[in-house]
Amino acid sequence: MRKVIAFEELSLMKQNLSSVENGEGIFILDSSGDIIFTNKKAQEMCSYFWKEEIKRRLGKKKVVINKGKKKITIYPILEGNEIKLFFGLVRDEEEIKKMENKIKNLHKRFEIFRENMSHYFFNPLVIAKGYLDLLMEGELDEKEKENVEKVKEAIGRIEKVVKNIVLEGKIKE
């Protein structure tokens, strides 16, 4: 942990942390709870956040604060038994729920794709193999039988690929 917060200059720390711009707000408080750093997302999400009540709740254990749709988590950074800093994250729980719903919808769409893939590919392949079996029962010379067997092998390879796509989501034989 020491390497994470061991910056030669405070401006270097700000540059590195502010470049971590995603959906989370990031902030650092000194040992008394005063702000050392906030990224833009933390500022956007928590204009109301920096209050005395936060300072009162800080200690040697992780603090979780729910404010409406926001979840604020503050971690103490200790050296030995002494608090050096507090590192905090601000998450928009509504955004997380939206992402989870998108993932569920994508999963449903993938399941439907797999079912359709199975239906629309396996049925014609099985029918083609059936006709080839009927053809093999008829009178064919050796060269014709050999060619029909090659076609059946090719169809078998296609079946394996479709099966792997449907079961594993991978294009392979």
Secondary structure, DSSP 8 states (H G I E B T S, - for coil): -HHHH--SSHHHHHHHHHT--SSSEEEEEETTS-EEEE-HHHHHH-TTT--HHHHHH-SSS-EEEEETTEEEEEEEEEETTEEEEEEEEEEEHHHHHHHHHHHHHHHHHHHHHHHHHHHHHHHHHHHHHHHHHHHHHS---HHHHHHHHHHHHHHHHHHHHHHHHHHHS----
